[in-house]
């Protein structure tokens, strides 16, 4: 027997009693008729509206509170208490005003100061927590920004490079992993497709490695966005609610998040930015491993994965040769280097 059903029965009985009391109060010759009609109307009304007065507000409040970060919830509660104290202090002098102001303004001040207190504390929560930490001014802002978290998505966990980055100290805030991201990893690891299954298992292994080796906290959070079903959409909405960036290497998620004003830390962009810069005319040694797209081209790779396209190097496949850089090209997939064999330059 569900809770909603029990509440409907209780509401039906309560409103039926109210209808019966109203019919009894009306009295007169048709007292019994009033009692029966109003009691039945009250019972029907109770069956219909009781969930909207009880369980529906409860579910809405629970859903809203689950989406609010704990820091904002604490700050709003403290601000509300401060606002109510100010309203209580102002209610006494306001009660001496001539009617009807003396009876209306104290209640208005209660609502206004309570709302303003909660709103101001939520807007300035970072300053508030910095003050509680005993570090004011610029140091307080540094501490508040250092404690800011980042959200990890599924692709960056499977990729694995985030484990190495976390050990370098470049990410100084806590790395949060929503439980719905864990659920997606588990779903991928249980996939009947062997490739997806291996990717999911790699992601779970990398997560275990993160928890053991990371120098910053790794937190599994139950925060969720219940009215959104797609994992990427949930992640973007949660990042907006928490005001924190998303760490990813997913190109589509990167663009969608940027369009919605969410900051993104893209691992691929970081990797491209820290690759060694080579200029036209510089020499290097590269092993030719395959044929290129154009006639006579050979393709090799540097240690960091940068592709090197060498003209007239098809005959050198399987060999390591000296080449000279002719130009560079930056693409969405990364940096490409075009070169020519040094022997051809002589």
Secondary structure, 3 states (H helix, E strand, C coil): CCHHHHHHHHHHHHHHHHHHHHHHHHCCCCHHHHHHHHHHHHHHHHHHHHHHHCHHHHHHHHHHHHHCCHHHHHHHHHHHHHHHHHHHHHHHHHCCCCCCHHHHHHHHHHHHHHHHHHHHHHHCHHHHHHHHCCCCHHHHHHHHHHCCCEEECHHHHHHCHHHHHHHHCCCCCCEEEEHHHHHHHHHHHCCCCHHHHHHHHHHHHHHHHHHHHCCCCEEEECCCCCCCCCHHHHHHHHHHHHCCCEEECCHHHHHHHHHCCCCEEEHHHHHHHCCCCCCCCCEEEEEEEEECCCCCCEEEECCCCCEEEEECCHHHCCCEEEEEEEEEEEECCEEEEEEEEHHHHC
